Amino acid sequence: MATVTVQSLTYTYPKQAHPVLDHLSGTFPTGKFSLLTGVSGGGKSTLLKLIAGLIPMSATPINFDGHPLSAITPTQRASTVAMLFQEPSTQFTMDTVENELRFALENQQVPAEEIADRCDAALNFIGISDLKFRKLMFLSGGEQQKVALAIIVAMDSDVILLDEPFASIDPPTRLILLEKLVALCNDRGKTIILADHDLSGYQQWVDHLAVLADGQLTLLSTAATRERFAAFTPQRLQLTHVQLPNDQLTVCLQGTQLGLAHGDRQLLTPQDLSLYAHRTTLITGPNGSGKSTLFKALVRLGRYQGQLTYRQTDITKIRKRRYARQVGLMFQAASAQFLNVTVAEELALSQKYGDHAYFTPTRIQQLLQQLDLAGRDEQVLYSLSSGQQKKIQLLCMLIMAPDVLLLDEPLKGLDYASIQAVMTILKTVQQDLNLTLILISHQLSGLDDLVDLHLTLADRHLTYQGVSA
């Protein structure tokens, strides 16, 4: 067990003029669940990395039960503090789930005879024993997040740092995992510090809610905490405008006896499926059910059963380059889509091949302003926060202006204000260019005014949902 104390912490990234953390102070008590929120790029991930000792500092004003972080040896540090990154895949080293768990425990010098039992116990605790022998690179984003959380549980560190751990997790599983984290606090005395933008489901569980803004950490009062959570009540997350498809809609993508499989796992039982032009369709479903696999099939990056047509032409008969200009995919991981180093270079590449008439330099600067990204032209893409990367990725894909844009978790890592800005931009560009938007999202906050149609993928079948009476 450990209380984490931060005293007058200032940190400035190399080549940056202003500190991201400015004389920040705060205390995270032993055995308590502390929730940390704030704007995208505000320094939450930086703070967690500093507490974990992952960013070197000459003098770190961070203490664990009064002991300076700098005095804890690297071999002791893993048993003291462990961190789950925003992108779990960047933490993985081995090929399978089991081997990754073993690797983490071997590095902690856990006795060999204890490793198997600790691995199985952690997988069982998170509820993913069925993933034990699966290859990590073939797991969905949500499944990878669960595996990363199981590794943290297996390591049994006193302090657990979690950076957007539920960004790709479906809502029912999110609630289950939240209860697991609370059990770690209550039953095992763990100190948990969790950073998140989506505050849904936390209200009854967390002990403290703190906001990181302008480099400072502020612990909210009970009244202010209640106000923050009010924007994420179940009522605010409902889709009230979705309708069932009708004969007035135009089909743009059609699947005939479309099926999806991964190895010997059938993800989608062959069925006929229509996706409609000039509308926004939301696809939801449990982690690992095949949503991202469907997107890969639609852009010819993955195998499928049956036939897929775009505007009544088999997609395999359309030249790949031509089809890519008509149906585009925004990846779930923003960094996997970047081809350049700086923000300006990435935007210039999209402008080269995009819609020059609509996305003029002036309009692009206006959009950057809306996204709170103005003045970052020369910044290295990989030095941006996860949320900032997501906004740049979205802007680049919009500039390309494909007729159909598939968006895989476009709201991942975005704060509430950024979500509202993104929704406004998506709605405006869609109306102006008559685009078709199809998105996968576990985050429902802010989507109600954008979404026209809702598909759920469950029990290996896709079904359109209407508003319940």
Secondary structure, 3 states (H helix, E strand, C coil): CCCEEEEEEEECCCCCCCCCEEEEEEEECCCCEEEEECCCCCCHHHHHHHHCCCCCCCCCCEEECCEEHHHCCHHHHHHHEEEECCCHHHHCCCCEHHHHHHHHHHHCCCCHHHHHHHHHHHHHHHCCHHHCCCEHHHCCHHHHHHHHHHHHHHHCCCEEEEECCCCCCCHHHHHHHHHHHHHHHHHHCCEEEEECCCCCCCCCCCCEEEEEECCEEEECCHHHHHHHHHCCCHHHHCCCCCCCCCCCCCEEEEEEEEEEEECCEEEEEEEEEEEECCCEEEEECCCCCCHHHHHHHHCCCCCCEEEEEECCEEHHHCCHHHHHHHEEEECCCHHHCCCCCEHHHHHHHHHHHCCCCCCCHHHHHHHHHHCCCCCCCCCEHHHCCHHHHHHHHHHHHHHHCCCEEEEECCCCCCCHHHHHHHHHHHHHHHHHHCCEEEEECCCCCCCCCCCCEEEEEECCEEEEECCCC
